[in-house]
Amino acid sequence: MNGFEPAEAGLHALLADGQVVELRALTERDAVEVRRLHAELPQGDLHSRFLGVPSPKTVERLLRHLLVAEDAEVVAMGVFRQRRLIGIGHFEVVDDPAHAEVAFVVEHDVHAKGVATLLLEHLAFAASRRGVRTFIAEVLTTNAAMLRVFLDSGLHCLHTVEGSVTHVVVELGQDDSYSERRAARDRAATAESLRHLLAPRSVAVVGASASRGKVGNAVLRNLLAGGYRGTVFPINPRTAEIEGVAAFPDLARLPEAPELAVLCVPARSVAEVAEQCGRRGVRALLVVSSGLGGADARELVSAVRRWGMRLLGPNCFGAVNSDPDVRLDATFGVDGIPPGDVGIVTQSGGVGIVLLSRLRQLGLGVSTLVSAGDKYDVSGNDLLQWWDQDERTGIGVVYLESFGNPRKFSWSARHLGRAKPLVLLRGGASPVARRAAAVHSSSTTAPEAFREALLLQAGIIGADDVDDVLAVLAVHAAQGIPRGRRVAVVTNAGGLGVLTADACARAGLDFAELHSSTRDELAGLLPSYGSVANPVDTTAVVEAPAFARCVALVRADPDVDALVVPVIETALGEPAGALADALASYPSDYRAPVVLVRPGRSLPVEFLRCSGESLPSLASPTSAATAIGGLAGYQRWRERSAVPAEVPADADADAARRRVIAVSAYRRGGGWLSFEQIRDCLAPVGVPLLHRTTCATEQEALAAVNAAAGPVVVTALTDAPDPEVVSRGGVEGADQLRGAWRDLRNTVGADFRGVSVRDHVPSERSLSVTAKHDESFGPVLGVGFGGAAGRLAPTRSHRLVPLNDQDAADLASDPVATAVLGAGPDAASGRSALVDLLVRIGRFAEEVPELVELELDPVLFSGGRLLLPEARMNIGGAVAEDPLLRRLAV
């Protein structure tokens, strides 16, 4: 084993063409494959690798060097495709430990497949973990392909040409350009790999049955009835024909290798069949079977990875692609698949079936539907990347009971959201629901506060039930996305208008101020006792044509972004019926979305089909407001800054991490740091803690009190493994100091080790700022009340790292921060200081993966400034993985 750590010992990833490969550290057991790879290289490739024609001894010496078990300065990784070594990348630390030489060799037949680029990404991560800051490479100037690997990576490269050799220096700092380039490669590779699942040229149904009551028969019938454009192979050893299609006894008898295999076999047989599929050349598996666990699950994953297949399921409903060139319905649903522009990924097959049924009722349809089931491999992250490049998908719907990689999900959702809205059906918020999810799909649900932060930061529209999802889809399909949050309400029933106005307010919508010209025209249409202000009440006596003209007038108002129209039918007629012609008669540059609310209808979501346009009609004011609010919020997010927060120039996160590593080494591992250690670690990022004097004895504390210009705060020092901050404020003079000393010693007990003394800051208001590493979500920032108020009201707002400018501004403007900072002349400077603090702490949390928890409490607000008198920090020995590093889940 070379210098790889256990976490880097083996993983799977995708090449540019979607092939699944294994990446792992090279060991002495790989010597035969390493020698074979070099022996089979064409002369030109050898010349490029060694900058000349190497002697056999030179090659052998290098190979031995790569496989040395004790050499921690050499890190060598191999890429294997079905156990065959197709590429090697390695770096070796030179005299300066901040620099390493890097080199690659790739099998000739797989050039331009992204092998070297994939190796570079993983080696760069491994090197950064070891403190290496730059890679150095020497490349033949004629080796344009290798130069492109470096220059197109997204890493900052400097290159100079000296004769036939180009010297390349690669800086390993990961900025936004590198992250986006890497994510773009991941999206392209993922989409290519999913073509085997969602657009296969042939499908085998293993376990196809002649019995209409079996899942294997339902899947086969749906493939045939849906008009699948490829070839279908039923696999059943006991019959020669199923549903009019010739059946085969096993995969080995097929005339060709199927691209996709759907497994409808007992759980105990799944792993064995998966192995047969791999040997036959199948590229993707869809496992409907449920009940896998233990050895069966491990053997399934092993077979899938050994043969480089993608896997959907197990325990899934199936997959759909309504593309006219594909027409894949590999599910056991009923009534066929309605084509449309809605992409769906759901962990629950039942939710998928309900969504399909309701979409069909509405006259809407799907572009793709994937039931992820137990998510052994293909997950919501994969589908977000598929939709990103799929022109037929206009909006995505996600129901997941757990996030496998929330940070990657957030990154993918943000990129997708720039072009297409995404709706997430929430699940698993309550304790009961979390237990149900654990039983239903072996899922651990995400903390609700962190999930909501993800939705806010990624521009995802949250929905609490299927009706809310359908409402958003209906408004999006028929009326589009409102340009803003200014809403107007027009109703013929005053009470219903009041309820609708309340619902709009709860959804975070603003009420438009109608232009005077609009109000004047409305006054000419309404009785004197009607209301021409927003919400507009026409009263029930207005006839349908006049009501329709009122709606059209308000829609044409330039300050109205969206319109909710709650109506009831009276003996005078159905007011909604005359809307079509009226809306068409008031053209404007902007067509504000119009949503009808018609309580008492049998369907909660439907369309009123008009000659000019379709109007979504909802049974509930809350559904209407939620749909408009969600789409308007998405539009607002899309217009906001997507650029990460600009970190002040004096915030040196690299220096901060070096200090954390040094402290960790001094302490021989992680743990809670002393105040002085915390101050030293935070200083490089520009987070200054107030000065304090450490006192081991009561006499030292008395001297510090006497030296102070006024009252002081005395804080207990303790050796407790998880210390709480215990302080006494406003201490003056010897008597008060002795009382505080005695009180703190009695409170802390045997762990008491003295006190610290600092000046008292007069402030009645304080905040608490935290940064915690969550196992799933990574670093999460929180803002709440500080001090005793925080213990009484522990609610806090959260944002995931990395922050952008708007994220930091939102945290600094949330209700808690606003309550503390107030609205006086100092509030603006205090808010600006809080944004600056959050950006610095966010940068620290992002760049210091050893951080477990940081708490600044209290953060005092005084004279327009923020002062930081207390801090707690816990660091760990383990280093977090890069969530965007290209790798498959298993």
C-alpha positions, 0 to 999 in steps of 0.5 A: 500500500502506498501513501493512501489513507483508508478512505481513499483505498477504493471507490467507483466513479464515471468516465466521460462516456458514462462507463463505471470504473474503480479508483483505488490505491495501487498495491504490490498485488497490482504489479502484474497489471501495472507491468502489463499496462506499460508493456502494451503502451505504443512507443509514442505513448511511452515516449510521452510518459518518460519524455524520451525512450526509456530503458526497461530498467528505467520503467521497472524502477518506476514501477517498483517505486509506485508500489512501495508499501512504506513510502508515504511521500508517493501516492499512486492511484489506478483506474480499473475497468472490470478489473483491468488497469487502464490508467495510473496517476501518481504524485511524489512530494519533493523537498518542499512538502508544499509541492509534488511532482505529478504524472499520468499514464493511460491505456492507449485505447481509452484516451479521451475518455477522461481517465487522466482528468478523473485521476487528477481530481482525486489526486488533487484532493488527496494532495490537499489533505496532505498540505500539498499546494501545487503540482509540478509536471513536465509534459512534452510540448507535442503532447497536446492531450495531456496539456489539455487535461491540466489546462481544462481542469479548472485548476489555476495553471501556469505553463512555460515552454523550454524547448521540447518540454512544457513545465506546468505548475498547478495550484490546488486551491479549489475556487468556483471555476474548478468546482463548476468545471468539475460539476460540469464533467460530473453532469455530462458523465452521469447523463451518459451513464443514465442513457443505459437506464432511461434510453436503452436500445434493448430491455430484458425482463428477467422473471417475466411471467405469463400470469397477469397477476405477477409483477414480471408480467405487468412490467412486460405488458407496459413495455409493449403497450407503451410502444417501446422503440427498442427490443424486448426480451422476456426471460423465463425458462418455463415458457416459449412465449409471453404476451406474444413475444418469444421468451428465452430461458436465460440471458446466455441464450439471447441473440445480443446483450440487452442494454437494460435488465429489469429484475423481477425475481425473488430477493434471494436470486437477485445477486446471482442474476445480477452477476449473470447480467454483468457477464452477459454485458448488460449496462444497467439494472432495474431491480423491482424486487424488495426484501434484500438485506445483509449478504444479498445486498452486499453481493448485489452491489459487488456484482454491479460494481465488478461489471460496471453497471448502473443500478436503480433500486432495489425495491422500486416501482420502475422507470419511465421515459416518454421521449417519442424516440424511446417510449420506455415504460418499465413499471408495473403501473396502470393506465400507461404514461402520459407524456409531458414536461414534468420530471419525477424522481421519488423514493416511494413507488406509491407516491409516484403512482399517485402523481402519475394518476393525478397528472393524467387527470389534469391532462399533464404528463411526464418526461421521465419518472424514476422510482429510486427505491432503496437507492443503492446507486441511482438517486435524486442527484443523478436525475437532477443532472439528467434533467439539466441536459434534457430539453424535454423536462421543464420542471422537476418534482422530487420526493426523497425520504433521505438525502444521500449527499445533500451538499451535492444535491444542493449544488446540482439543484442550484445549477438546474434551478437557473433554467428549470424550477424544482419542487420538493415534496417534503417527507419525514418531518415529524418523529412518527414520519421519520420512523415510518421512513426508516421502516419503509425504505431504510432511510434516515431523514434529514434534520428539518431545519437543515433541509429547509435551509437547503431549499431556501439556498437552492431555490427549491419550491417546498410542498407539504402534500401532493395537492400542493405539488399539483397546484404548482405544476398546474400554475407553471404549465398554464400561467408560467412563473410570476415576475415578482411577489406583488399579488392582487385578489379579486373576488365576488365573496368578501369573506372568501377574499379575506381568507385568500388574503390571509393565505397570501400573507402566510405565503410571504406574498406582498399586496400590490397597490393598484394604480389610481387609473385601475381603481377609477375604472373598477369604480365604474363597474362596481356598486358603491358598496364594492371595494376597489382597493386590493383585495377587490370585492366586486360583491356577489351582485355583479354579473359575470361579464362585469366581474370578468372585466374587473379581473382583466383590469387588475391583471393589466395593472403594471404593479400586479405580478400575480392574481388570485381570483376566489369566486363562488357561483350564484344565481346570477351565473358562474363568474369564471365562465366569462373570463377568457374573452375579457382577459384577451381584451386587455393585452399588456406587455406582461401577462400576470399569472391568474389562479382561480379559487373555486371552493367545493369543487370535486377536484382540488386541482383542475383547469378552466379551459378557455379559448385563449388560455387555460386557467388553473382552478384550485379548491383552496385559497391556501393551495393557490397562495402556496403555488404562487408564493413558491413560484414567485420565491423561485423567481426571486431566488433566480434573480439573486446573486448566485456568486459565493460571498466575497471573502475579505482579503484579510481572511486567510483560511489556509493559515487558520487551518494550519493552526488548527492542524498544529493544535490538533497535533499538540493535543494528539487528536481532537477535543475542546480547545482552550480560549487562547487556542480558539483565539489563535485559530480564528485570528487568521480569518479576522475574527477577533475575540476580546482580550481576557486574562487567565488566572489560575489562583484567586490572587491572580484574579483579584489583581486582574480585577483591580487592574481593570478600568471598570466592572469585569466578567469572570468566566470559569476555566475547566478541564471538562470534555464538553465545557459550558461557559459559566460566567459572572458579570458586573464584578467589581472589587475584592468582595465581589471577586471572592464571591464570584470565585467561590460561586464558579468553583462550586458550580463547576466542581472538580473540573474547576481550573481557575477563571478568566477576566475580561472587561464588562461590555454594557449590552442588553442584547446579544446573538449566538453564532454557531458553525457545526459540521453535520454528517450529511449536510457538512458545515451549517451556520446558525444564528439565534438569541445569545446568552440566557435568552438563547437558552429560553428561546433556542430557535435559530436560523440556519444556512449551509456552507458555502454562503453567497452574499444573499445567504449571509444577508438573509441570516443577518436580517432574520427575525432574531437578528433584527430583534437584537440589532433593532432599527436605530441608527446603529442597526445598519452598521451592526447588520453589516458587521454581522454579515462580515462575521458570518462570511468569515466564519463560513469561510473558516468552516468550509476550509477547516474540515477538522471543525466539529463545532464552533459557538460564539455566544454571546455576540454582543451588540454595542455602539454599532459594533459586534464584540466576541467575548466568549467562544467554544470550539471542538475539533476532530481528527477525521477530515471530511470528504469533498462532497463534490468529488466525483464518486458513486454512492457505493 
